[in-house]
Amino acid sequence: MSDSLAYEIVDLLLKKKGKVAIAESCTGGRVLSRLTAVPGSSEILWGGVVSYSNESKVTLLDVKADLIGKNGAVSSEVARAMARGMQRMSNADWVVSVSGIAGPGGGSIEKPTGTVWIGCSDSKGSDSSQLRHVDGDRELVQTRATDETLRVLLEMVDNA
């Protein structure tokens, strides 16, 4: 079965002659995996980072530790900082990041399992984030968070 969303993204980026980079946490590399499964993706994909731990977010993506301490790793602020850090590293045209709570533990009343923040950054210096809530067990949360991240990426590139 083909992954039409990933194919759409690669096709659009090839037409726009743009590069994308990905910073992932809760999805563990699934976004990159879906994109690299598409023939021609090497032309549009700079690469990415799986920054699963807070330490790796700080070390690899230059997310400030106090930002994580104040807002939590799963937050608008950290998702945006991850995207900006990946943008500085890659100089890609578009960057998405994703941080979430896959479960089964780790959730709270304020941030239940399935809470996902997707950060966006581009080479023009703008950044934003979007909140998603997805249901399911750990595998489904990771799969649905990947789908949502790809949808956000497609929308960001399509609107550029």
BELZI-V504564 format. One record per residue. SS is DSSP state (alpha for helix, beta for strand, coil for the rest). NEAR is the number of other ideal C-beta (glycine too) atoms within 8 Angstrom. Layout:
SS_NEAR + SS_NEAR
This chain:
coil_2 + coil_4 + coil_9 + alpha_6 + alpha_11 + alpha_13 + alpha_10 + alpha_9 + alpha_15 + alpha_13 + alpha_8 + alpha_11 + alpha_14 + alpha_10 + alpha_6 + alpha_9 + coil_5 + coil_11 + coil_11 + beta_17 + beta_15 + beta_16 + beta_17 + beta_17 + coil_15 + coil_14 + coil_13 + coil_9 + coil_9 + alpha_11 + alpha_16 + alpha_13 + alpha_8 + alpha_13 + alpha_15 + alpha_9 + coil_8 + coil_12 + coil_3 + coil_8 + alpha_12 + alpha_6 + alpha_7 + coil_11 + beta_14 + beta_9 + beta_8 + beta_13 + beta_12 + beta_10 + coil_13 + coil_6 + coil_6 + alpha_8 + alpha_6 + alpha_12 + alpha_17 + alpha_12 + alpha_6 + alpha_10 + alpha_16 + coil_8 + coil_13 + coil_8 + alpha_8 + alpha_6 + alpha_11 + alpha_14 + alpha_6 + alpha_6 + alpha_9 + coil_7 + coil_9 + coil_12 + coil_10 + alpha_10 + alpha_10 + alpha_18 + alpha_15 + alpha_15 + alpha_15 + alpha_17 + alpha_17 + alpha_12 + alpha_14 + alpha_18 + alpha_15 + alpha_8 + alpha_10 + alpha_11 + coil_7 + coil_13 + coil_9 + beta_16 + beta_17 + beta_16 + beta_18 + beta_19 + beta_14 + beta_16 + coil_14 + coil_10 + coil_11 + coil_5 + coil_5 + coil_6 + coil_10 + coil_5 + coil_3 + coil_3 + coil_8 + coil_9 + coil_11 + coil_14 + beta_13 + beta_17 + beta_16 + beta_15 + beta_21 + beta_17 + beta_13 + beta_13 + coil_8 + coil_4 + coil_5 + coil_6 + beta_12 + beta_7 + beta_13 + beta_8 + beta_9 + beta_11 + beta_8 + coil_12 + coil_7 + coil_10 + coil_7 + alpha_9 + alpha_7 + alpha_10 + alpha_19 + alpha_13 + alpha_10 + alpha_12 + alpha_16 + alpha_13 + alpha_9 + alpha_13 + alpha_15 + alpha_14 + alpha_9 + alpha_12 + alpha_14 + alpha_12 + alpha_8 + alpha_12 + alpha_14 + alpha_7 + coil_5 + coil_9
